[in-house]
Amino acid sequence: MSLKKLHVKKGDTVLVLSGKDKGKQGKVVQALPKKDKVVIEGVNKIKRHTKPSQSAPQGGIISKEAPMAAAKVMVVCPACSKATRIAKKEVNGKMLRACKKCGEIIDQAK
């Protein structure tokens, strides 16, 4: 089974293209390439009913973000603040991600 590469990375700001949260922006908290899904901060919230346990003696209803399909999100360029596709640019012998609209490099400095 080949692993599909996602167009988004952890820490990217993305725009939701479809579904109940269409138009919302958020930061990618977790990328799940095996499932082709991403978890986005404050988007696709679900309610989880939990039993009382040692760590949560009260139990109750917890609200958390659920994974959503990576195809439903688009990267937002930090330079031009528009949702864009990803281009590949070679800079100093390294292939980096760039904005298709303005040409700016998207990769975060590590």
Secondary structure, 3 states (H helix, E strand, C coil): CCCCCCCCCCCCEEEECCCCCCCCEEEEEEEECCCCEEEECCCCEEEEEECCCCCCCCCEEEEEECCEEHHHEEEECCCCCCEECEEEEEECCEEEEEECCCCCECCCCC
